[in-house]
Every structure is written in structure tokens, then in C-alpha cells.
Amino acid sequence: MSIDWGSLGLVVAVSLAAGVAVVVLVSFALVGLSARERPRPGGPEDGTPTLSPGAGTAVAVACLAAVVAIVAYGLYVIAF
């Protein structure tokens, strides 16, 4: 019995990259959704440019769609 270390390393690298990608995309989706909240006057965000609510929602939808695609592909690879 022998272990193919190259293949094992590839699986570890792809799994790590996919895990980090999912976390980053969900984080960006939350940032996009936070654009829908109005900044409070006199708060730390007062006067700074932010995303419009429509753009924030579009960013969130795109990021969450990418997360769904990554998870669906992973389940497809496992099942078939």
C-alpha cells in the first residue's frame, strides 16, 4: 500500500482554496447587504461614500450565487 502524496497535496490545496473562497464570498455578500442600511448622521460613516442599496444587493446576490455554485459543484463531484 502506498500513498500518492502529490494527489493528496492537490486535494488539500483545492479544499483549502475552496473553503477560503466560500468564506470570503459570504463576507462580501454581508458587506453588500449592509449597504442597504442607512448610515446614522454623526456616526463614523458620516460623509463617506458607500454603495447604493441596489449595488449592494447586486454584489450580495452575485457573491451568494458563486457560493451556491461552489457548493453545488462540490456535491456533484462527491455524488458522481
BELVEN-V383287 format. One record per backbone hydrogen bond with DSSP energy under -0.5 kcal/mol. CO is the residue of the C=O (numbers start at 1). NH is the residue of the N-H. If there is no record, write none. Layout:
# BELVEN-V383287
co=(CO;CO)
nh=(NH;NH)
This chain:
# BELVEN-V383287
co=(3;4;5;6;7;8;9;10;11;12;13;14;15;16;17;18;19;20;21;22;23;24;25;26;27;28;29;30;31;32;33;34;40;43;45;52;53;54;55;56;57;58;59;60;61;62;63;64;65;66;67;68;69;70;71;72;73;74;75;76)
nh=(5;8;9;10;11;12;13;14;15;16;17;18;19;20;21;22;23;24;25;26;27;28;29;30;31;32;33;34;35;35;36;37;43;46;48;56;57;58;59;60;61;62;63;64;65;66;67;68;69;70;71;72;73;74;75;76;77;78;79;80)
